[in-house]
Amino acid sequence: MSARDSQVKRMADLLREGATMLSQACPECKTPLFRLSSGEVVCPGCSKRVLFAKPSETSKVAAQAVVASSLEDVLIEKISEIQSALQASRDISEVERYVRVISSLFELLEKVRGSKR
C-alpha cells in the first residue's frame, strides 16, 4: 500500500469514527485537518496534533494552524540559546532581561504542553 493510500485510509477511518474534515490544511504537509469528537484537531498525513493561533486584535491575518510539536521544539531551542547567552553575560541588566525572557518561554512551553493533553 502506498503512503497516499494509507493516508486516504486513515482519513476514511477518522470519518467513520465521527471526526469532521475541516477546510484548513496542515501547515506542514498540506493534508486536510480533522476535528475529533474530543475537539482535538489532528493531521492524518503527518499524525500530529494541530493548534490554531488566534489573531491579535490589531492583526487582520486569519487564524493559522500551528503544529504543537514543532512549536514545542522551537521553544526548547530558544530557551537553550538564551541559556547560553545568560551564562556568558556579566551585565546584571542583561541577566535580568534574559531571566524574564526564559521565564516567559517556560510559561508558553507549559501552555503548549498542557494543550496537548
Beta strands, then each sheet from edge to edge (+ up, - down):
strand 1: 20-25
strand 2: 32-35
strand 3: 41-43
strand 4: 48-53
strand 5: 64-67
sheet 1: 1+ 2- 3+ 4- 5+
end
